[in-house]
Amino acid sequence: MNNENTASTNMPEFPREIYEPVLAHHMEVEEYLKQELTLSYVDLDGSHELQTCYGDILKTINALMDYTRMLDLVCEQWHLTGFHKATYEYQAGKLREIAEKFQTAIGYDYAAAVEKCRKKRAKKQRSDDVGEEALALTIRRQQNAAEKKAEDAKAKQPEPTETEKSSPSPAGDILSPWEDDF
């Protein structure tokens, strides 16, 4: 019972109404991931060959393992029972077998890769936003440059005469909308 409570708190939610793929992002792939290899298989139509690469197989393994995890989470979250639960569990098991067969063939360990990723993410969270410091420095530099520019412009202006000092200017008290930003 205690394991169920901890599993449900760490489990992402998959509402049925909006359940669909969430993210897609660009990934850089190293050269060795692009090297082609041939998969051969035989079916009722005869023998076939499929040209693919290590990177494609790696992505396939990751997708299969992620999908099996989602199937397990959905069964638990949607409180599936009977036929629906059995179907999802069967599919997850078969997909795990395929992924494990591919992992063994290419010498890849999905669980180790996930753990490595979690460790990297934990390190990044400690120094959460290094970019914020750079942004603050950039803003401070812009403000200092604007202040210096305003001081230089003020120093270059001739001193107003006594008549100019005593007569109010119509726009004298109005600042430009950008001056208060600097």
Buried (B, 14 or more C-beta within 10 A) or exposed (E): EEEEEEEEEEBEEBEEEEEEEEEEEEEEBEEEBEEEEEEEEEEEEEEEEEEEBBBBBBBBBBEBBEBBBBBBBBBBBBEBEEEEBEEBBEEBEEBBEBBBEBBEEEEBEBEEBBEEEEEEEEEEEEEEEEEEEEEEEEEEEEEEEBEEEEEEEEEEEEEEEEEEEEEEEEEEEEEEEEEEEE
